């Protein structure tokens, strides 16, 4: 589970894995990897990939494609 605070998304070890600002989640190179709004994180196809609340990011379990 990841956490977020002050513009940074951190992994469970406290390492920065992304940044966020103005509705966008950026990787370490500054490339947009997702958007966020109203408690949901969306991929580039606007598919919900996670939710966020109270400093935590919750990834969604998805069945593997066959």
C-alpha positions in Angstrom: 0.0 0.0 0.0 1.3 3.5 -0.9 0.8 6.7 1.0 0.7 10.3 -0.2 1.5 13.6 1.3 2.8 17.0 0.3 3.0 16.2 -3.4 4.7 12.8 -3.0 3.5 9.2 -3.3 5.6 6.9 -1.2 5.9 3.1 -1.2 5.7 1.0 2.0 9.4 1.6 2.6 9.0 5.4 2.4 10.6 5.7 -1.0 9.2 8.2 -3.4 7.5 6.4 -6.4 5.7 9.3 -7.9 4.6 12.9 -7.4 1.2 14.5 -7.8 -0.2 17.9 -8.5 -3.2 19.6 -10.1 -4.9 16.3 -10.8 -1.9 14.5 -12.4 0.4 11.8 -11.1 3.9 11.9 -12.5 6.7 9.4 -12.6 10.3 10.2 -11.7 10.9 11.6 -15.2 7.9 13.9 -15.0 5.8 11.9 -17.3 2.1 11.7 -16.5 1.2 8.2 -15.5 -2.3 8.8 -14.1 -4.9 11.4 -13.1 -6.7 11.7 -9.8 -10.0 13.3 -8.7 -12.7 12.8 -6.1 -10.9 9.9 -4.4 -10.2 7.9 -7.6 -7.0 7.4 -9.6 -7.4 6.8 -13.3 -5.1 5.4 -16.0 -4.7 7.0 -19.4 -7.9 5.3 -20.6 -9.8 6.8 -17.7 -10.1 3.3 -16.1 -10.1 3.4 -12.3 -6.8 1.8 -11.0 -6.9 2.9 -7.4 -8.7 5.0 -4.8 -7.1 7.4 -2.2 -8.3 8.6 1.1 -6.7 10.0 4.4 -3.1 9.7 3.1 -3.4 6.2 1.7 -3.6 4.9 -1.8 -5.6 1.7 -2.2 -4.9 -0.3 -5.4 -7.8 -2.3 -6.9 -7.5 -6.0 -7.4 -8.3 -7.1 -10.9 -8.7 -10.6 -12.2 -5.9 -11.5 -14.7 -7.0 -11.5 -18.3 -7.1 -14.9 -19.9 
